[in-house]
Amino acid sequence: MVMRKLIPLLLILIVVVSGCLFKPPAEVRFSVDKTLVRPGGTIHVMILVNNTGKVGLTGATLVLGDDSFQILQEPKFPEVLPVGDAVQLVWILRAPMKPGVYNLKLSLELTDELKRSWTGFYGQFRITVSSEAGPSDDVEISVEAPSVISGGETADITVVIKNKLDVPIELRDLSFNLFNGMKIVSANALPATVDGNGEVRVSYTVKAPYAYREGYISAILRYAISGAEGSTVKSFPMKVVWRPWNQSREVLKEAYGLKYHWVTDEYIVDGYWMELYNSTSEFNRTELRNIALKVIGDAESESQAAEAIYGWMMRTYSLGDTTSSLEPSKILQQDRISYAEAQILITAMLRSVDIPARIITLSNGTDCTLRPMTEFYTADGWYIVDVRHGFVGSIDEYIASPYFPKIYQLVTRDGYRVVAQAPATLKGHEHVDVTGDFLANLEDRLLKMVTERLNPELRSKLMIVMNNLDENERLYALFLFASAPSEDDLNRVLSEYSTGKIEQDVKTMYEFYKNMTWRDDFTRYWKIFAGEV
């Protein structure tokens, strides 16, 4: 029997600049789990990145040379891969639907802590797509696992390893690429060997995070046959649903920790609001709960519940600027409400279904009612509902929206603060300064969001531009790019413009507009940059 193995490809980047040789930042090994696949089938690209440079690595981008293949799922890169450490990354690709022989060219781009990009890591594999492809691996793994589990629960995963050879194989390691926050809490010992034509079963127990997750989990087996190493991968779909409204008080306290009080607090806004509007924001969670449960229906996460409540509100009410009440039960009965009233009602409804939620506003030191929005908490951090601008998403998605630059200018130029309403006694101003949640590491967070929206081949171009701008110009450029109406618009413009033109246009626009009062919607400035107005 002919043994088929993965053949790793080790490529080391050598950069030549001005006649000098510079040591590459990493050693990279490419491999694929199969070279024969059915039309539309999956292929696993495994890349081992060993940091041999002088600083930590912070990201890896895989670029496909053949757009017939599609990336189904990308791995999560460590926040920082320290010097001397290595990480095994697994990309899941979908093969072309048309049978044939394809030359799959791969390139990897690494970024480091100094925001430098490193290219020149390449892999190439000849992939045959055929409807006659079938199970032929000499070492095969299958997985028995539930397809859906609830957040916080444990689940059993059993990996079945089959040796189709006549000779025994040595098992070196069995690891998993799990969802973010998922942990292995117990495991059977991995047997040392599997007899010829034998089979072993290895069981694991994993605990799901208190969060929504959906995608593929990968089991990666490393083995050896007569000293020759090989590996195989099996990916299986799973979904974690998290419905806090079905959980006990004890579970909610464990899930949300110190944020749990944002569920039980009885007031939405502070005493300053009460005096201004002659109304209280106190509400009965039980009364609202039945209404909110009907609205959210079969939602499977805090975010889905928030989107359902927002959508219901948009269908139910006409919106304006006149606030008549702060009391959720009275707001509920109206047919026309203000944006502030909408935010109060959304916050109360989220709390009624056990989702930590609060009102955040801008404060100038006297007035703390400006630009109200709702924040709700998840295991992945705070999310925002901005009714006025029709936005529901994470804080990082919000700072990379056209609606944040105006807030940034008000905070950094005009001295405003972003505050979370935290009333307990209704004796005037009671709020918590959360400005840091929005401004901390702002450039890095914006760069990450914009980079994710770019086609991989344009990411190096973006970094060249960033490196030629000063700190203020970089931030302005990122605000521009983040305000593109769509990813297609962003990629089209950055593809058509040269780096020199992008840099010059950013510099010119920044100098012209930096001392002006920016518009509420930054899309206007993107249109100017893109030559549309």
Secondary structure, DSSP 8 states (H G I E B T S, - for coil): --------EEE---EEETTEEE--SEEEEEEES-SEE-TT-EEEEEEEEEE-SSS-EEEEEEEES-TTSEEEE-----S-B-TT-EEEEEEEEE--SS-EEEEEEEEEEEEETT--EEEEEEEEEEEEE-TT-----SEEEEEE--SEEETT-EEEEEEEEEE-SSS-EEEEEEEEE--TT-EEEEE----SEE-TT-EEEEEEEEE--SS-EEEEEEEEEEEEETTEEEEEEEEEEEEEE--GGGS-HHHHHHHHGGGGHHHH-S-SS-HHHHHHHT------HHHHHHHHHHHHTT--SHHHHHHHHHHHHHHH-EEES------HHHHHH-SEEEHHHHHHHHHHHHHHTT--EEEEEEE-SS---EEEEEEEEETTEEEEEETTTTEEEEHHHHHTSTTHHHHHHHHHTT--EEEEE--SS-SS--EEE-HHHHHTTHHHHHHHHHHHHS-GGGHHHHHHHHHTS-HHHHHHHHHHHHT-SSHHHHHHHHHHS-HHHHHHHHHHHHHHHTTS---SSTHHHHHHHTT--
